[in-house]
Amino acid sequence: MRGPLVLLSNHQSHLDPPLVGGALRRQLSYMARDTLFRGPLGPLIRSYDAIPVDRDGTGLAGIRNTLKRIKEGGAVLLFPEGTRSDDGALKPIKPGFIALARRGKATILPLGLDGPYRAWPKGARLPRPFVPIALVVGEPLSPERIAELDDDELLAEVARRMAAAREQAVDLNRR
């Protein structure tokens, strides 16, 4: 509940940030591409303490703001797949979170979601009601454990833990 935390979740839908934020009893910040701050979702995204990231440029301002929040003991939710899934499956994760977790001396908490894709798939105008959604909190990685692993090992371990949490969420939705 306290200290620097990087939450890593699979990304299925626009529903993911509020679902994760609503499920946890801790104030979260979110990284979001800067284009989402314009248009109809802009006010909502700003209300969730999102950090704009320029994905077409260097994105350095967003990365600096994110690292600052982590170093101050904050919790930041990232979607290391980089974008929403086209089919609900977990896509390969990107290593951008590694430097943030290492430099921020943060715990990494992997999460697994199942259901948001069926509730509001990419390209759908509106969400579907009454779709079961499951969120599983995976096994955390302490800053000490993170320091023991090289970047490739850390990426593989986080991918394994995210996949395990995702499978547990799928199993919960099958019941």
C-alpha positions as CSV (number, residue, x, y, z in Angstrom):
1,M,0.0,0.0,0.0
2,R,3.0,2.3,0.3
3,G,6.2,3.0,-1.5
4,P,7.2,3.1,-5.2
5,L,5.1,0.8,-7.2
6,V,4.9,-0.1,-10.9
7,L,1.7,-2.0,-11.8
8,L,1.9,-3.9,-15.1
9,S,-1.3,-5.1,-16.7
10,N,-2.3,-6.6,-20.0
11,H,-4.4,-4.1,-22.0
12,Q,-7.7,-5.2,-23.5
13,S,-10.0,-2.2,-23.5
14,H,-10.5,1.5,-22.6
15,L,-12.1,0.0,-19.4
16,D,-8.8,-1.2,-18.1
17,P,-7.5,1.9,-16.3
18,P,-10.7,2.6,-14.3
19,L,-11.2,-1.1,-13.6
20,V,-7.7,-1.5,-12.1
21,G,-7.9,1.9,-10.3
22,G,-11.3,1.0,-8.8
23,A,-10.1,-2.5,-7.7
24,L,-7.1,-1.2,-5.7
25,R,-7.2,0.9,-2.6
26,R,-4.3,3.1,-3.6
27,Q,-4.1,6.3,-5.6
28,L,-2.7,5.5,-9.1
29,S,-1.2,7.5,-11.9
30,Y,-1.5,6.2,-15.5
31,M,0.6,6.7,-18.6
32,A,-1.5,7.4,-21.6
33,R,-0.7,8.5,-25.2
34,D,-1.0,12.2,-25.5
35,T,-3.7,12.0,-28.3
36,L,-6.1,10.5,-25.8
37,F,-6.2,13.8,-23.9
38,R,-8.0,15.4,-26.8
39,G,-11.5,14.6,-27.8
40,P,-14.4,13.2,-25.8
41,L,-12.2,11.0,-23.5
42,G,-9.8,13.9,-22.6
43,P,-11.6,15.1,-19.4
44,L,-12.1,11.6,-18.2
45,I,-8.5,10.7,-18.7
46,R,-7.3,13.8,-17.0
47,S,-9.5,13.0,-14.0
48,Y,-7.7,9.7,-13.6
49,D,-4.3,11.5,-13.0
50,A,-3.0,10.3,-16.3
51,I,0.4,11.3,-17.5
52,P,0.5,12.2,-21.2
53,V,3.2,10.5,-23.3
54,D,4.1,11.5,-26.8
55,R,4.5,8.2,-28.6
56,D,5.4,9.8,-31.9
57,G,8.2,11.8,-30.4
58,T,10.7,10.9,-27.7
59,G,8.1,10.8,-24.9
60,L,10.8,12.1,-22.5
61,A,8.5,14.6,-20.7
62,G,6.0,11.8,-19.9
63,I,8.8,9.4,-18.8
64,R,10.3,12.1,-16.5
65,N,7.0,12.8,-14.9
66,T,6.3,9.1,-14.4
67,L,9.7,8.5,-12.9
68,K,9.2,11.5,-10.6
69,R,5.9,10.1,-9.3
70,I,7.5,6.7,-8.7
71,K,10.5,8.2,-6.9
72,E,8.1,10.2,-4.7
73,G,6.6,6.9,-3.6
74,G,3.7,6.8,-6.0
75,A,2.0,4.0,-7.8
76,V,1.9,4.0,-11.6
77,L,-0.1,1.7,-13.9
78,L,1.5,0.8,-17.2
79,F,0.4,-1.4,-20.1
80,P,3.7,-2.8,-21.4
81,E,2.1,-4.3,-24.5
82,G,2.0,-0.7,-25.7
83,T,-1.5,-0.7,-27.0
84,R,-4.9,-2.5,-26.6
85,S,-5.1,-6.1,-27.7
86,D,-6.8,-6.7,-31.1
87,D,-8.1,-10.1,-29.9
88,G,-8.0,-10.1,-26.1
89,A,-4.8,-12.2,-26.0
90,L,-1.7,-11.1,-24.2
91,K,0.8,-9.6,-26.7
92,P,4.6,-9.5,-26.2
93,I,5.5,-6.9,-23.6
94,K,7.9,-4.1,-24.2
95,P,10.9,-3.3,-21.9
96,G,10.1,0.4,-21.3
97,F,9.0,-0.3,-17.7
98,I,12.4,-1.7,-16.7
99,A,14.3,1.6,-16.4
100,L,11.4,3.2,-14.5
101,A,11.2,0.3,-12.0
102,R,15.0,0.2,-11.6
103,R,15.6,4.0,-11.3
104,G,12.6,4.4,-9.1
105,K,13.6,1.5,-6.9
106,A,10.0,0.3,-7.2
107,T,8.2,-3.0,-6.6
108,I,6.7,-4.4,-9.8
109,L,3.2,-5.8,-9.4
110,P,1.9,-7.8,-12.4
111,L,-1.8,-7.9,-13.1
112,G,-3.9,-10.1,-15.3
113,L,-7.3,-9.0,-16.8
114,D,-9.9,-11.1,-18.6
115,G,-13.2,-9.8,-19.9
116,P,-12.6,-6.1,-20.8
117,Y,-12.0,-7.1,-24.4
118,R,-15.4,-8.8,-24.6
119,A,-17.0,-5.9,-22.8
120,W,-15.5,-3.2,-25.0
121,P,-13.3,-4.5,-27.8
122,K,-11.0,-2.2,-29.8
123,G,-13.0,-0.5,-32.5
124,A,-16.4,-0.8,-30.7
125,R,-18.2,2.5,-30.2
126,L,-19.7,1.6,-26.8
127,P,-19.2,-1.1,-24.1
128,R,-21.4,-4.1,-23.8
129,P,-23.2,-4.5,-20.5
130,F,-23.2,-7.5,-18.2
131,V,-19.9,-9.0,-19.4
132,P,-18.0,-10.8,-16.6
133,I,-14.6,-9.3,-15.8
134,A,-11.8,-10.7,-13.7
135,L,-8.7,-9.0,-12.4
136,V,-5.9,-11.1,-10.7
137,V,-3.0,-9.6,-8.8
138,G,0.1,-11.6,-9.6
139,E,3.2,-12.2,-7.6
140,P,5.2,-9.0,-6.9
141,L,8.9,-8.5,-7.7
142,S,10.7,-6.5,-5.0
143,P,13.4,-3.9,-5.9
144,E,16.0,-6.3,-4.5
145,R,14.9,-9.1,-6.8
146,I,14.7,-6.7,-9.7
147,A,18.3,-5.7,-9.0
148,E,19.5,-9.3,-9.2
149,L,18.1,-9.8,-12.7
150,D,19.5,-8.5,-15.9
151,D,17.1,-6.7,-18.3
152,D,16.4,-9.8,-20.4
153,E,15.8,-12.0,-17.3
154,L,13.5,-9.3,-15.8
155,L,11.5,-8.9,-19.0
156,A,11.0,-12.7,-19.2
157,E,10.1,-13.0,-15.5
158,V,7.6,-10.2,-15.7
159,A,6.1,-11.7,-18.9
160,R,5.8,-15.0,-17.1
161,R,4.1,-13.5,-14.1
162,M,1.7,-11.4,-16.2
163,A,0.8,-14.5,-18.3
164,A,0.1,-16.5,-15.1
165,A,-2.1,-13.7,-13.7
166,R,-4.0,-13.5,-17.0
167,E,-4.6,-17.2,-17.1
168,Q,-5.9,-17.1,-13.5
169,A,-8.3,-14.3,-14.6
170,V,-9.4,-16.5,-17.6
171,D,-10.0,-19.4,-15.2
172,L,-12.1,-17.2,-12.9
173,N,-14.3,-16.2,-15.7
174,R,-14.8,-19.8,-16.8
175,R,-16.4,-20.7,-13.4
